[in-house]
Amino acid sequence: MATRIPVECPLCHEDIKGGQTLENHLVATHTKQTLAKFVVTETDTLSEEDVSE
């Protein structure tokens, strides 16, 4: 029987436990401001990588 590797939250690095989805974890655990900061940081990082190529 194959086992799934636990999904890890990209913000707090906790494993998402049985039955909970990453989306539910993000909504229940993290504030809108924390989520927005993460999105902005990731977008900036991707933009910098595009320029350097």
TORLUMBA-261193 format. One record per residue: y, z, x of N, C-alpha, C in turn; residue in one letter. Coordinates in pm, whole numbers. Example, Ala and Ser with C-alpha at 12.3 -4.5 7.8 and 13.67 -1.06 7.14 Angstrom:
# TORLUMBA-261193
node n_py->-569 n_pz->780 n_px->1319 ca_py->-450 ca_pz->780 ca_px->1230 c_py->-330 c_pz->780 c_px->1320 residuo->A
node n_py->-225 n_pz->708 n_px->1285 ca_py->-106 ca_pz->714 ca_px->1367 c_py->3 c_pz->787 c_px->1290 residuo->S
# end
This chain:
# TORLUMBA-261193
node n_py->-117 n_pz->0 n_px->84 ca_py->0 ca_pz->0 ca_px->0 c_py->125 c_pz->0 c_px->90 residuo->M
node n_py->216 n_pz->-88 n_px->61 ca_py->339 ca_pz->-97 ca_px->140 c_py->436 c_pz->12 c_px->98 residuo->A
node n_py->505 n_pz->65 n_px->196 ca_py->606 ca_pz->165 ca_px->166 c_py->744 c_pz->106 c_px->196 residuo->T
node n_py->842 n_pz->149 n_px->120 ca_py->978 ca_pz->101 ca_px->139 c_py->1052 c_pz->194 c_px->233 residuo->R
node n_py->1130 n_pz->135 n_px->320 ca_py->1217 ca_pz->214 ca_px->406 c_py->1330 c_pz->266 c_px->317 residuo->I
node n_py->1362 n_pz->394 n_px->329 ca_py->1470 ca_pz->448 ca_px->245 c_py->1603 c_pz->377 c_px->272 residuo->P
node n_py->1679 n_pz->358 n_px->166 ca_py->1813 ca_pz->300 ca_px->179 c_py->1904 c_pz->411 c_px->229 residuo->V
node n_py->1989 n_pz->377 n_px->326 ca_py->2083 ca_pz->475 ca_px->381 c_py->2224 c_pz->443 c_px->335 residuo->E
node n_py->2296 n_pz->544 n_px->292 ca_py->2434 ca_pz->527 ca_px->252 c_py->2517 c_pz->492 c_px->376 residuo->C
node n_py->2594 n_pz->385 n_px->370 ca_py->2674 ca_pz->345 ca_px->487 c_py->2792 c_pz->438 c_px->514 residuo->P
node n_py->2823 n_pz->525 n_px->421 ca_py->2935 ca_pz->618 ca_px->439 c_py->2891 c_pz->751 c_px->498 residuo->L
node n_py->2792 n_pz->815 n_px->437 ca_py->2751 ca_pz->948 ca_px->481 c_py->2618 c_pz->948 c_px->555 residuo->C
node n_py->2553 n_pz->834 n_px->559 ca_py->2426 ca_pz->814 ca_px->630 c_py->2311 c_pz->898 c_px->576 residuo->H
node n_py->2323 n_pz->941 n_px->450 ca_py->2212 ca_pz->1010 ca_px->385 c_py->2115 c_pz->907 c_px->329 residuo->E
node n_py->1986 n_pz->940 n_px->331 ca_py->1887 ca_pz->856 ca_px->265 c_py->1902 c_pz->873 c_px->114 residuo->D
node n_py->1895 n_pz->761 n_px->42 ca_py->1903 ca_pz->765 ca_px->-103 c_py->1764 c_pz->803 c_px->-155 residuo->I
node n_py->1758 n_pz->914 n_px->-223 ca_py->1629 ca_pz->970 ca_px->-266 c_py->1577 c_pz->901 c_px->-391 residuo->K
node n_py->1448 n_pz->917 n_px->-413 ca_py->1374 ca_pz->852 ca_px->-520 c_py->1446 c_pz->836 c_px->-653 residuo->G
node n_py->1444 n_pz->716 n_px->-703 ca_py->1500 ca_pz->685 ca_px->-832 c_py->1650 c_pz->660 c_px->-834 residuo->G
node n_py->1722 n_pz->711 n_px->-735 ca_py->1867 ca_pz->690 ca_px->-732 c_py->1897 c_pz->559 c_px->-659 residuo->Q
node n_py->1996 n_pz->487 n_px->-710 ca_py->2037 ca_pz->364 ca_px->-644 c_py->2154 c_pz->393 c_px->-551 residuo->T
node n_py->2178 n_pz->303 n_px->-459 ca_py->2293 ca_pz->318 ca_px->-370 c_py->2422 c_pz->322 c_px->-452 residuo->L
node n_py->2431 n_pz->236 n_px->-552 ca_py->2551 ca_pz->234 ca_px->-637 c_py->2574 c_pz->369 c_px->-704 residuo->E
node n_py->2469 n_pz->427 n_px->-763 ca_py->2483 ca_pz->557 ca_px->-828 c_py->2523 c_pz->665 c_px->-729 residuo->N
node n_py->2465 n_pz->661 n_px->-610 ca_py->2500 ca_pz->758 ca_px->-506 c_py->2648 c_pz->745 c_px->-469 residuo->H
node n_py->2694 n_pz->623 n_px->-448 ca_py->2834 ca_pz->602 ca_px->-408 c_py->2930 c_pz->653 c_px->-515 residuo->L
node n_py->2902 n_pz->624 n_px->-640 ca_py->2989 ca_pz->666 ca_px->-751 c_py->2988 c_pz->818 c_px->-765 residuo->V
node n_py->2871 n_pz->879 n_px->-754 ca_py->2858 ca_pz->1023 ca_px->-778 c_py->2905 c_pz->1107 c_px->-659 residuo->A
node n_py->2898 n_pz->1052 n_px->-538 ca_py->2919 ca_pz->1133 ca_px->-419 c_py->3053 c_pz->1109 c_px->-351 residuo->T
node n_py->3103 n_pz->988 n_px->-356 ca_py->3220 ca_pz->952 ca_px->-277 c_py->3341 c_pz->921 c_px->-366 residuo->H
node n_py->3459 n_pz->958 n_px->-317 ca_py->3582 ca_pz->932 ca_px->-393 c_py->3621 c_pz->785 c_px->-382 residuo->T
node n_py->3707 n_pz->743 n_px->-472 ca_py->3758 ca_pz->606 ca_px->-467 c_py->3831 c_pz->581 c_px->-335 residuo->K
node n_py->3904 n_pz->680 n_px->-288 ca_py->3979 ca_pz->665 ca_px->-163 c_py->3883 c_pz->645 c_px->-45 residuo->Q
node n_py->3775 n_pz->720 n_px->-40 ca_py->3677 ca_pz->705 ca_px->67 c_py->3614 c_pz->567 c_px->62 residuo->T
node n_py->3579 n_pz->522 n_px->-58 ca_py->3519 ca_pz->390 ca_px->-74 c_py->3617 c_pz->281 c_px->-32 residuo->L
node n_py->3744 n_pz->294 n_px->-72 ca_py->3845 ca_pz->195 ca_px->-37 c_py->3865 c_pz->189 c_px->114 residuo->A
node n_py->3873 n_pz->303 n_px->180 ca_py->3890 ca_pz->306 ca_px->325 c_py->3773 c_pz->236 c_px->395 residuo->K
node n_py->3653 n_pz->259 n_px->344 ca_py->3535 ca_pz->196 ca_px->404 c_py->3543 c_pz->44 c_px->390 residuo->F
node n_py->3579 n_pz->-3 n_px->271 ca_py->3589 ca_pz->-148 ca_px->247 c_py->3696 c_pz->-209 c_px->338 residuo->V
node n_py->3810 n_pz->-144 n_px->349 ca_py->3918 ca_pz->-196 ca_px->435 c_py->3873 c_pz->-200 c_px->580 residuo->V
node n_py->3810 n_pz->-96 n_px->628 ca_py->3762 ca_pz->-92 ca_px->766 c_py->3661 c_pz->-202 c_px->793 residuo->T
node n_py->3567 n_pz->-220 n_px->703 ca_py->3466 ca_pz->-326 ca_px->719 c_py->3530 c_pz->-464 c_px->717 residuo->E
node n_py->3625 n_pz->-485 n_px->628 ca_py->3694 ca_pz->-614 ca_px->619 c_py->3771 c_pz->-642 c_px->747 residuo->T
node n_py->3842 n_pz->-541 n_px->797 ca_py->3917 ca_pz->-557 ca_px->922 c_py->3823 c_pz->-590 c_px->1038 residuo->D
node n_py->3710 n_pz->-522 n_px->1044 ca_py->3612 ca_pz->-546 ca_px->1151 c_py->3558 c_pz->-688 c_px->1143 residuo->T
node n_py->3524 n_pz->-734 n_px->1025 ca_py->3472 ca_pz->-870 ca_px->1009 c_py->3579 c_pz->-973 c_px->1045 residuo->L
node n_py->3703 n_pz->-947 n_px->1009 ca_py->3813 ca_pz->-1039 ca_px->1043 c_py->3832 c_pz->-1048 c_px->1193 residuo->S
node n_py->3823 n_pz->-935 n_px->1262 ca_py->3837 ca_pz->-932 ca_px->1408 c_py->3724 c_pz->-1009 c_px->1475 residuo->E
node n_py->3602 n_pz->-997 n_px->1421 ca_py->3489 ca_pz->-1069 ca_px->1478 c_py->3505 c_pz->-1219 c_px->1460 residuo->E
node n_py->3560 n_pz->-1262 n_px->1348 ca_py->3582 ca_pz->-1406 ca_px->1323 c_py->3682 c_pz->-1464 c_px->1424 residuo->D
node n_py->3784 n_pz->-1389 n_px->1456 ca_py->3887 ca_pz->-1434 ca_px->1548 c_py->3832 c_pz->-1444 c_px->1691 residuo->V
node n_py->3747 n_pz->-1350 n_px->1729 ca_py->3697 ca_pz->-1345 ca_px->1866 c_py->3591 c_pz->-1450 c_px->1896 residuo->S
node n_py->3534 n_pz->-1513 n_px->1795 ca_py->3427 ca_pz->-1611 ca_px->1818 c_py->3480 c_pz->-1742 c_px->1869 residuo->E
# end
